Amino acid sequence: MSVAGPSAPAFTTDAAGTWHRVHPVSPLVRGWVAVVAVAYIFGRNAFDSFVAGDWEDEGGVSAGAPLPIIGAIIGAAVVVFGLVFFLSWRFTRYQVTDTSVHINSGVVFRQQRQARIDRVQAIDVVQPLVARAFGLAELKFEVADGGKSVMRLAFLKLGEAKRLRAAILARAAGVDMDPLAPGEVQEAPETPVLALRPGRIVGAAFLSGTTAGALIVAAGLGVAVGISGEPAILFGAFPIILGFAAGYWKTITTDYNFRLAVSVDGVRLHYGMLETRSQTIPPGRVQAVGISQGPIWRMAGWYRVQVNVAGYGADTTDSGSRSVILPVGTLDEVMTVLGLVFPDPGVDDPFAVFTAGLRGRGTGHGFVPAPRQARWLDPLAWRRNAYRATDTALLCRRGAVVRLLQLVPHERTQSLGLRQGPLMARLGLASFALHSTPGPIRPLVKHMSVANALALFAEQAKRAATARRMHAREQWLEPAQAAQQNEEVKRGD
């Protein structure tokens, strides 16, 4: 994050009485779908009646709505939707101060929302297809106490959205402002780290569980046609085929043109074909990391990396894509990503330790495995089930068919738990659960010996308490002296 220079446009944070509106074209960008839906419903009926010649029945009485009436209905719908979206735009205002973001909205029911900037967890700049045509973008950001997006501004000019993101991240980071230009910041430059080729994105989509499901369905249809002798069964399966095609299309268009970069304000992700997204995760905001590899991807040596970020929660509105920081990558690329979101692994040879977590079995590289009696409950994966505590994080390894490695920084541990069913108690086993913020990563060490589970529970509680005291700073670029003063003020309170 840097102070704006004379050659770059800057975003100036607002005084208490200064408010802004979103772009005037926003109602059109948001409302065109509703207008098209109304036009399609009435237009289709009118077209069908026109083609079938059903405008009048045999007695000469009108049997269908004439075109003028259809046009009037569509026109009225356009006016109504236009008025609703105009009022929504007219009553939506936002303000960004040095400490908070405020959004006021609502026509009948007024809504006032406020978020502390120092609690910002991640920021997205989203451009749907229609918004891209107008050069607009939606700004979404998460705060630590939200289970879903708590702030959305739609739509702003793309440059304005980027400058607004820079302003929020600057305040969240604790950047010192220039006394001669208070409040002025510009977007920090980024350094590209990796980019995924389109061929790999397409290949990963087809070498996935979707393809396995499609093959099973195809085999079932083939058997059904062969037994019944009715090829018409294939026509009945058309919705299923369309569903698989939509799944492939969604995966490819979401991950297409995936690029990862790093800057002083965090890890930046860029991806999307029709709807593009620029996502920023500030340093230290990742609560847990999960690396997975399915059996088909194992042949290609590919992995998928996901994260838990406070504020994202279990929100599935974007098909979980916002929690993915590497949709498909090689082992070297996985290690590169881990180096960005998990810069201090707490071991001397992180590559060897993480590789053992992804591919290893048994006790190699300090992992504590499940005991032999666990084979009765987990015959395929009991040798894989293990954990290792480093100086900075807990590593949880499990899974034989789908390999999983989950990492949780000690300071991000929310709570701990032990689970034991009647059969596990009979075998002297217990499972250890480490609770992070809500998200796709649910750290778990399965079927440990009771002694190891109790020891891990006690040791991890101590490590988490110590790490939280050492990593209390929320503003990652705050000067050390100011950070110390803030800590003294907190202790005084």
VOGU-3710 file (C-alpha; in Angstrom, 3 decimals, decimal comma):
1> msvagpsapa> 0,000/0,000/0,000  1,478/3,341/-0,931  0,552/6,981/-0,697  -0,830/8,324/-3,921  1,549/10,237/-6,143  0,718/12,974/-8,596  0,648/10,569/-11,540  -1,883/8,118/-10,079  -5,523/8,716/-9,144  -6,162/8,356/-5,439
11> fttdaagtwh> -9,154/7,454/-3,344  -9,745/9,859/-0,467  -11,549/8,560/2,591  -14,614/10,523/3,633  -15,380/13,039/6,319  -18,323/12,340/8,621  -20,881/14,190/6,480  -19,719/12,990/3,054  -21,748/10,287/1,274  -21,625/8,749/-2,214
21> rvhpvsplvr> -24,023/6,912/-4,500  -23,346/3,927/-6,702  -23,211/4,347/-10,484  -26,495/5,505/-12,133  -26,418/2,568/-14,576  -26,610/0,110/-11,649  -30,420/-0,353/-11,930  -30,033/-1,463/-15,558  -27,216/-3,878/-14,738  -29,179/-5,436/-11,881
31> gwvavvavay> -32,660/-5,342/-13,405  -32,237/-6,536/-16,972  -32,778/-10,174/-16,005  -36,232/-9,459/-14,559  -37,283/-7,506/-17,645  -36,026/-10,224/-19,978  -37,861/-12,876/-17,925  -41,172/-11,016/-18,211  -40,633/-10,413/-21,927  -39,814/-14,088/-22,454
41> ifgrnafdsf> -42,878/-15,388/-20,608  -45,423/-13,166/-22,348  -43,570/-13,022/-25,641  -43,371/-16,785/-25,902  -47,098/-17,195/-25,327  -47,842/-14,549/-27,928  -45,465/-16,111/-30,435  -46,910/-19,606/-29,924  -50,434/-18,292/-30,432  -49,387/-16,375/-33,528
51> vagdwedegg> -47,655/-19,385/-35,102  -50,575/-21,685/-34,294  -53,115/-19,181/-35,650  -55,015/-19,164/-32,389  -55,635/-15,429/-32,182  -59,324/-16,084/-32,876  -61,499/-19,152/-32,330  -63,974/-20,539/-34,872  -66,631/-17,992/-33,831  -64,291/-15,094/-34,467
61> vsagaplpii> -63,823/-14,412/-30,760  -60,348/-13,598/-29,596  -58,757/-16,646/-27,973  -55,420/-15,119/-27,119  -54,067/-11,779/-26,062  -53,307/-9,547/-29,093  -49,864/-8,102/-29,589  -50,765/-4,595/-28,304  -51,827/-6,036/-24,956  -48,657/-8,153/-24,736
71> gaiigaavvv> -46,596/-5,075/-25,541  -48,440/-3,038/-22,928  -47,817/-5,689/-20,253  -44,123/-5,839/-21,092  -43,907/-2,045/-21,136  -45,639/-1,807/-17,767  -43,248/-4,400/-16,343  -40,293/-2,373/-17,609  -41,685/0,771/-15,985  -42,410/-0,966/-12,655
81> fglvfflswr> -39,037/-2,703/-12,464  -37,306/0,453/-13,590  -39,025/2,507/-10,887  -38,187/-0,052/-8,184  -34,519/-0,216/-9,150  -34,317/3,562/-9,537  -35,657/4,088/-6,016  -33,251/1,431/-4,740  -30,370/3,324/-6,370  -31,657/6,690/-5,150
91> ftryqvtdts> -31,797/5,585/-1,517  -28,480/3,696/-1,482  -25,506/5,661/-0,132  -22,094/4,640/1,112  -19,269/6,204/3,067  -15,705/5,096/3,829  -14,032/6,755/6,800  -10,677/5,989/8,371  -12,279/3,470/10,731  -15,509/2,125/9,208
101> vhinsgvvfr> -17,550/1,485/6,088  -21,189/2,611/6,151  -23,936/1,605/3,695  -27,480/2,960/3,921  -30,120/1,379/1,699  -33,794/0,531/1,453  -36,904/2,397/0,303  -39,740/1,209/2,543  -37,574/-0,469/5,172  -34,399/1,518/5,717
111> qqrqaridrv> -31,226/-0,396/6,490  -28,024/1,054/7,916  -24,959/-1,162/7,950  -21,537/-0,510/9,383  -18,351/-2,574/9,437  -15,096/-1,850/11,193  -12,258/-1,695/8,700  -9,764/-3,354/11,042  -11,979/-6,482/10,953  -11,901/-6,832/7,175
121> qaidvvqplv> -10,971/-10,370/6,161  -11,123/-10,353/2,356  -12,233/-8,092/-0,489  -13,574/-9,043/-3,941  -14,028/-6,924/-7,056  -16,615/-8,731/-9,208  -17,572/-7,949/-12,804  -20,604/-9,786/-14,202  -20,838/-9,916/-17,987  -23,274/-6,983/-18,354
131> arafglaelk> -21,329/-4,895/-15,831  -18,153/-5,438/-17,848  -19,862/-3,913/-20,881  -20,342/-0,687/-18,915  -16,942/-0,821/-17,186  -18,580/-1,372/-13,786  -17,783/-3,668/-10,895  -19,328/-4,859/-7,653  -17,319/-4,556/-4,443  -17,807/-7,253/-1,814
141> fevadggksv> -15,900/-7,598/1,414  -16,069/-9,771/4,471  -15,614/-8,952/8,126  -14,569/-11,273/10,913  -17,993/-11,546/12,512  -19,948/-12,305/9,340  -21,034/-15,729/8,116  -21,603/-14,384/4,624  -20,983/-11,229/2,631  -21,909/-8,345/4,914
151> mrlaflklge> -21,107/-5,512/2,535  -21,925/-5,255/-1,170  -21,663/-2,173/-3,355  -23,105/-2,640/-6,810  -22,089/-1,080/-9,052  -19,104/1,271/-9,191  -16,729/2,254/-11,968  -13,966/-0,343/-12,054  -11,246/2,170/-11,209  -13,277/3,553/-8,324
161> akrlraaila> -13,913/0,051/-6,972  -10,178/-0,688/-7,029  -9,336/2,568/-5,276  -12,032/1,899/-2,685  -10,574/-1,538/-2,095  -7,134/0,028/-1,687  -8,487/2,539/0,833  -10,145/-0,161/2,941  -7,078/-2,389/2,867  -4,801/0,537/3,748
171> raagvdmdpl> -6,850/1,279/6,850  -7,129/-2,417/7,719  -3,339/-2,740/7,451  -2,661/0,281/9,662  -0,714/2,230/7,016  0,635/5,626/8,066  -0,781/8,345/5,826  1,198/11,249/4,411  0,429/14,338/6,570  0,398/16,457/3,397
181> apgevqeape> -2,240/14,225/1,768  -4,277/12,604/4,555  -6,684/9,908/3,478  -5,217/9,445/-0,005  -4,177/5,951/-1,051  -3,809/4,044/-4,287  -3,836/0,389/-5,176  -0,591/-1,375/-4,319  1,278/-3,023/-7,216  1,192/-6,800/-7,434
191> tpvlalrpgr> 3,764/-9,418/-8,394  2,459/-12,346/-10,507  3,157/-15,731/-8,951  1,466/-18,292/-11,186  -1,148/-18,637/-13,923  -3,043/-21,748/-15,011  -3,250/-22,653/-18,686  -6,757/-23,103/-20,145  -5,869/-26,666/-21,150  -5,291/-27,664/-17,542
201> ivgaaflsgt> -8,559/-26,062/-16,424  -10,500/-27,971/-19,076  -8,613/-31,209/-18,380  -9,213/-30,923/-14,632  -12,935/-30,418/-15,233  -13,203/-33,601/-17,274  -10,880/-35,637/-15,037  -13,136/-35,156/-12,047  -15,921/-36,769/-10,096  -18,418/-35,241/-12,533
211> tagalivaag> -17,036/-37,457/-15,288  -17,176/-40,517/-13,045  -20,828/-39,768/-12,330  -21,519/-39,191/-16,032  -19,964/-42,561/-16,938  -22,066/-44,341/-14,324  -25,236/-42,683/-15,631  -24,282/-43,503/-19,228  -23,704/-47,149/-18,307  -27,055/-47,275/-16,535
221> lgvavgisge> -28,850/-45,777/-19,536  -27,140/-48,249/-21,839  -28,284/-51,170/-19,717  -31,828/-49,774/-19,518  -32,036/-49,335/-23,295  -30,585/-52,788/-23,870  -33,067/-54,492/-21,547  -36,160/-52,539/-22,569  -35,317/-52,016/-26,229  -36,688/-48,471/-25,951
231> pailfgafpi> -34,237/-45,814/-27,228  -36,752/-43,188/-26,096  -35,292/-43,620/-22,611  -32,361/-41,503/-23,798  -34,700/-38,582/-24,482  -36,063/-38,836/-20,957  -32,517/-38,567/-19,644  -31,918/-35,294/-21,460  -32,296/-33,161/-18,272  -29,620/-35,299/-16,589
241> ilgfaagywk> -27,281/-34,864/-19,555  -27,954/-31,131/-19,512  -27,116/-31,057/-15,791  -23,729/-32,671/-16,377  -23,007/-30,243/-19,212  -23,920/-27,317/-16,980  -21,579/-28,654/-14,305  -18,662/-28,781/-16,737  -19,478/-25,303/-18,041  -19,684/-23,842/-14,536
251> tittdynfrl> -16,331/-25,315/-13,514  -14,517/-24,203/-16,659  -15,915/-20,672/-16,793  -15,304/-20,108/-13,066  -11,662/-21,255/-13,010  -10,772/-20,008/-16,487  -7,861/-17,556/-16,679  -6,911/-18,224/-13,049  -3,998/-16,081/-11,910  -2,436/-15,665/-8,500
261> avsvdgvrlh> -0,364/-12,660/-7,434  0,976/-11,179/-4,222  1,178/-7,597/-2,952  1,664/-5,845/0,364  -2,092/-5,911/0,947  -2,332/-9,693/0,587  -2,795/-12,558/-1,839  -4,715/-11,620/-4,971  -6,692/-14,054/-7,091  -8,021/-13,267/-10,563
271> ygmletrsqt> -10,305/-15,688/-12,403  -13,433/-16,064/-14,501  -14,506/-16,161/-18,140  -17,902/-14,446/-18,322  -17,994/-13,078/-14,780  -14,535/-12,006/-13,685  -13,463/-11,722/-10,067  -10,498/-10,040/-8,438  -10,180/-11,321/-4,892  -7,834/-10,054/-2,163
281> ippgrvqavg> -7,105/-11,959/1,055  -5,048/-9,836/3,489  -2,093/-11,448/5,310  -2,938/-13,489/8,370  -6,635/-13,765/7,500  -6,462/-17,433/6,454  -7,828/-19,548/9,301  -7,140/-23,005/7,845  -5,738/-24,556/4,663  -6,896/-27,795/3,049
291> isqgpiwrma> -5,154/-29,705/0,246  -7,011/-32,527/-1,490  -6,297/-34,989/-4,283  -8,807/-37,400/-5,810  -7,901/-40,757/-7,346  -8,191/-39,541/-10,955  -6,070/-36,443/-10,344  -3,413/-38,630/-8,727  -2,405/-39,884/-12,161  -1,733/-36,309/-13,291
301> gwyrvqvnva> -0,164/-35,206/-9,997  -2,758/-32,462/-9,422  -4,027/-31,030/-6,150  -6,690/-28,562/-5,035  -6,096/-25,984/-2,283  -8,895/-24,374/-0,281  -8,948/-22,058/2,725  -11,198/-21,002/5,552  -11,475/-17,225/5,824  -13,498/-15,565/8,555
311> gygadttdsg> -16,563/-14,016/6,924  -16,774/-16,433/3,997  -18,389/-19,050/6,211  -20,292/-21,812/4,472  -21,671/-19,414/1,860  -22,283/-21,368/-1,366  -23,603/-18,494/-3,496  -20,493/-18,692/-5,685  -20,290/-22,502/-5,691  -17,519/-22,387/-3,155
321> srsvilpvgt> -15,085/-20,795/-5,626  -14,197/-17,966/-3,244  -12,567/-20,431/-0,840  -10,372/-21,950/-3,563  -6,908/-20,416/-3,863  -5,594/-23,047/-6,301  -8,232/-24,945/-8,324  -5,746/-27,405/-9,826  -1,995/-27,363/-9,348  1,144/-29,463/-9,244
331> ldevmtvlgl> 3,019/-30,250/-6,048  5,488/-27,407/-6,667  2,617/-24,959/-7,207  0,956/-26,168/-4,015  4,155/-25,465/-2,102  4,327/-21,997/-3,657  0,779/-21,205/-2,538  1,453/-22,518/0,952  4,447/-20,219/1,133  2,140/-17,245/0,515
341> vfpdpgvddp> -0,696/-18,033/2,929  1,416/-19,918/5,453  4,829/-18,206/5,344  6,166/-19,673/8,605  5,615/-23,466/8,565  7,583/-23,960/11,793  9,817/-26,763/10,438  13,287/-26,834/8,916  12,293/-28,796/5,806  8,694/-27,804/4,971
351> favftaglrg> 8,745/-29,390/1,493  9,550/-32,824/2,904  7,059/-32,511/5,767  4,195/-31,302/3,564  4,972/-33,946/0,941  4,782/-36,593/3,655  1,450/-35,109/4,651  0,156/-35,379/1,099  1,658/-38,706/0,018  3,122/-40,397/3,049
361> rgtghgfvpa> 1,973/-43,185/5,314  2,979/-44,243/8,792  5,425/-42,359/10,999  7,640/-40,623/8,442  8,757/-37,008/9,103  7,375/-36,831/12,610  3,752/-37,768/11,907  1,946/-39,648/14,674  -0,222/-42,320/12,979  -3,319/-44,200/14,048
371> prqarwldpl> -2,710/-47,479/15,911  -3,076/-50,866/14,267  -6,515/-51,557/15,766  -7,888/-48,636/13,699  -7,809/-50,944/10,634  -11,149/-52,411/11,783  -12,823/-49,018/11,365  -10,737/-47,637/8,490  -9,269/-50,596/6,560  -8,029/-48,505/3,615
381> awrrnayrat> -6,887/-45,285/5,259  -5,727/-46,223/8,770  -2,053/-45,984/7,770  -2,680/-42,517/6,333  -4,517/-41,125/9,355  -1,957/-39,117/11,334  -1,043/-35,699/12,711  2,026/-33,578/13,284  2,399/-30,396/15,321  4,982/-27,896/14,125
391> dtallcrrga> 6,062/-24,737/15,929  3,342/-22,754/14,165  0,561/-25,112/13,046  -1,135/-28,462/13,403  -1,117/-30,756/10,350  -3,947/-33,295/10,022  -3,546/-36,089/7,448  -6,190/-38,604/6,402  -7,866/-40,371/3,486  -6,762/-43,126/1,110
401> vvrllqlvph> -9,073/-42,721/-1,885  -9,227/-38,946/-1,546  -6,063/-37,716/0,144  -6,438/-34,785/2,530  -3,924/-32,612/4,349  -5,289/-29,860/6,586  -3,217/-27,140/8,272  -4,415/-24,869/11,056  -2,150/-22,136/12,503  -2,067/-22,452/16,280
411> ertqslglrq> -3,322/-18,884/16,804  -6,374/-19,614/14,623  -7,584/-22,512/16,765  -11,128/-21,750/17,924  -11,853/-24,810/20,050  -10,946/-28,478/20,424  -12,965/-31,642/20,750  -12,652/-35,405/21,217  -15,133/-37,881/19,759  -15,602/-41,515/20,720
421> gplmarlgla> -18,402/-43,866/19,767  -19,106/-47,225/21,437  -17,063/-49,226/18,913  -14,183/-46,738/19,113  -14,284/-47,030/22,907  -14,134/-50,826/22,605  -11,019/-50,524/20,410  -9,392/-47,844/22,562  -9,663/-45,160/19,874  -10,770/-41,531/19,696
431> sfalhstpgp> -10,956/-38,849/17,013  -9,600/-35,353/17,563  -11,459/-32,378/16,033  -9,968/-28,913/15,758  -12,582/-26,207/15,154  -11,710/-23,360/12,824  -14,049/-20,707/11,450  -16,927/-22,051/9,282  -15,792/-23,097/5,836  -14,888/-26,064/3,638
441> irplvkhmsv> -11,971/-27,132/5,889  -12,989/-29,171/8,931  -9,749/-30,362/10,552  -9,987/-33,866/11,969  -7,546/-36,575/13,072  -9,366/-39,886/12,879  -9,052/-42,974/15,074  -6,097/-42,100/17,280  -5,217/-44,025/20,387  -6,913/-42,567/23,445
451> analalfaeq> -3,546/-41,715/25,014  -2,390/-39,794/21,929  -5,755/-38,043/21,638  -5,672/-36,836/25,250  -2,054/-35,713/24,925  -2,795/-33,831/21,693  -5,826/-32,171/23,269  -3,796/-30,812/26,183  -0,765/-29,807/24,117  -2,789/-28,094/21,395
461> akraatarrm> -4,731/-26,063/23,950  -1,445/-24,711/25,323  -0,006/-24,029/21,869  -3,152/-22,175/20,787  -3,242/-19,978/23,904  0,426/-19,064/23,554  0,146/-18,346/19,820  -2,889/-16,080/20,255  -0,971/-13,918/22,710  1,932/-13,636/20,278
471> hareqwlepa> -0,226/-12,825/17,230  -2,678/-10,309/18,638  -2,115/-7,654/15,964  -4,879/-7,219/13,405  -3,214/-4,412/11,400  -0,326/-6,135/9,618  1,447/-2,951/8,401  0,942/-0,969/11,584  4,216/0,521/12,880  5,624/-1,417/15,829
481> qaaqqneevk> 5,458/1,553/18,220  1,810/2,221/17,388  1,021/-1,463/17,754  2,619/-1,497/21,202  0,614/1,568/22,238  -2,611/-0,042/21,020  -1,842/-3,177/22,998  -1,237/-1,093/26,122  -4,565/0,673/25,601  -6,336/-2,684/25,224
491> rgd> -4,753/-3,984/28,415  -5,759/-0,768/30,172  -9,363/-1,252/29,089
//
